[in-house]
Amino acid sequence: MEEDAILQKSLKWLRDLSKGNISHELEALTLEGLQIVHAQKGSIRCNFVVPTRASDPDGNWHVGAMATLIDDVAATAIYSVVDHVKLSLDFSISFYSTAKIQEEVEIEAKVIGEKGSLTQVVVEVIRKGNRELIALGKQWMASDKKGMKPSQVSSKL
C-alpha cells in the first residue's frame, strides 16, 4: 500500500476515535477537539485545548485523560508506519507540569525505533504559550498479528 494511503488511514483512525465512531466513550471524551496540525510517516503533531470534562478537582488536566490522549496519538504514529494498530507493551509518562482547563497544548509523537514486532514511540506534550514541557510519554507497542484491524484495539487506560 502506498505510504500516503497508510498515513491517511492512520489519521482517519484517530479522527474516528476522537468522534466516538470506533472507540469507547472515554476516548471520545478525552480526545474531543483534537486537531491534527501535521502528519507524516512515523510522526504526528496535534493541537489540543484541554476540555472542561477532562479536569481533576483542582481544575488541571486530569493525568488519566492525558495518558489516554498520549496512548492514542502514539498508536497513530505507529499505525502510520506499520499499517496496523499494535498493543501497548510498555508505557511510561513523566509529568513535568500541569495544564489548566481551556489551555492550549501541542502533542507530538515520533516513532524512534523498530525491532521485529516491537515499535517505540516518544510523545511530548508542550504548553503552546511558552513551549514548556508538560509530559513526556515513552511507549513500546507490539503485535504478533500482522494486519490487526484498528477496531480490534482500544486503549486500556
C-alpha positions in Angstrom: 0.0 0.0 0.0 1.3 3.5 -0.8 2.8 5.4 2.2 0.4 8.3 1.8 -2.6 5.9 1.9 -1.4 4.3 5.1 -0.8 7.7 6.6 -4.4 8.8 5.7 -5.8 5.6 7.1 -4.0 6.2 10.4 -5.2 9.8 10.6 -8.8 8.6 9.9 -8.5 6.1 12.7 -7.5 8.9 15.2 -10.3 11.2 13.9 -12.8 8.4 14.3 -11.6 7.8 17.9 -12.0 11.5 18.7 -15.6 11.5 17.4 -16.5 8.3 19.2 -17.1 6.4 16.0 -14.9 3.4 16.8 -14.0 3.8 20.5 -15.3 3.8 24.0 -16.9 6.9 25.4 -13.8 7.6 27.5 -11.6 8.0 24.4 -14.1 10.2 22.7 -14.3 12.5 25.8 -10.5 12.7 26.2 -9.8 13.3 22.5 -12.7 15.8 21.9 -11.4 18.8 19.9 -8.0 17.3 19.0 -6.7 19.0 15.8 -4.1 17.3 13.6 -1.6 20.0 12.5 1.0 18.0 10.7 1.5 14.3 9.9 4.0 12.2 8.0 5.1 8.6 8.2 6.1 8.0 11.8 5.3 11.4 13.2 2.2 13.4 14.1 1.7 16.8 15.7 -1.6 17.9 17.1 -3.1 20.9 18.9 -5.5 20.4 21.7 -7.5 22.7 24.1 -8.0 20.9 27.4 -11.7 20.4 27.8 -13.6 21.0 31.0 -14.7 17.4 31.0 -11.0 16.3 31.4 -10.4 18.2 34.6 -9.3 17.0 38.0 -10.7 18.5 41.2 -8.1 21.3 41.1 -9.0 22.5 37.5 -6.0 20.8 35.9 -5.9 18.4 33.0 -6.5 15.0 34.6 -3.5 12.8 34.2 -5.6 9.8 33.2 -7.2 11.8 30.4 -3.7 13.0 29.4 -2.4 9.4 29.4 -5.3 8.3 27.1 -4.6 11.0 24.6 -0.8 10.2 24.7 -1.6 6.5 24.1 -3.9 7.2 21.1 -1.6 9.7 19.4 1.3 7.3 19.9 -0.7 4.5 18.4 -1.5 6.7 15.4 2.2 7.5 14.8 3.0 3.8 14.8 -0.1 2.9 12.6 1.3 5.3 10.0 4.5 3.2 9.8 3.3 -0.4 10.1 -0.3 -0.1 8.7 -2.0 -1.5 11.7 -2.5 -0.8 15.4 -0.3 -2.5 17.9 -0.9 -3.2 21.6 0.8 -1.3 24.3 3.6 -3.4 25.9 5.4 -0.8 28.0 4.0 2.7 28.7 5.5 5.3 30.9 4.8 9.0 31.3 6.9 11.6 33.1 4.9 14.6 34.3 6.8 17.9 34.5 4.0 20.4 34.8 0.2 20.7 34.7 -2.1 22.2 32.2 -5.3 24.1 33.1 -8.7 23.7 31.6 -9.0 25.6 28.3 -5.3 25.8 28.0 -3.9 25.0 24.5 -1.2 22.4 24.3 0.7 20.7 21.4 1.2 16.9 21.3 3.9 15.5 19.1 4.5 11.8 18.6 7.6 10.3 16.8 8.4 6.7 16.1 12.0 6.3 17.2 12.7 2.7 16.7 11.6 -0.7 15.4 12.8 -4.2 16.3 10.9 -7.2 15.0 7.3 -6.8 16.1 8.2 -4.0 18.5 7.9 -0.3 17.8 8.9 2.5 20.1 7.4 6.0 20.1 8.0 9.1 22.2 5.3 11.7 22.8 5.8 15.2 24.0 3.0 17.3 25.5 4.1 21.0 25.4 2.3 24.2 26.6 1.5 26.2 23.5 2.2 29.6 25.0 5.7 29.2 26.4 6.8 25.8 25.0 7.2 24.3 28.5 7.3 20.5 28.6 4.2 19.2 30.4 4.6 15.5 29.9 6.9 13.0 28.1 5.5 9.7 27.2 7.5 6.7 26.1 5.8 3.6 24.7 6.7 0.3 23.2 4.0 -1.4 21.2 3.9 -4.9 19.9 1.9 -7.2 17.7 2.2 -10.8 16.6 -0.7 -10.4 14.2 0.0 -8.5 11.0 -2.9 -6.5 9.8 -4.7 -6.2 13.1 -7.8 -4.1 12.5 -8.0 -0.8 14.3 -11.5 -1.6 15.6 -10.0 -4.7 17.4 -7.7 -2.5 19.6 -8.7 0.1 22.1 -6.9 1.9 24.9 -6.8 0.1 28.2 -6.5 3.3 30.2 
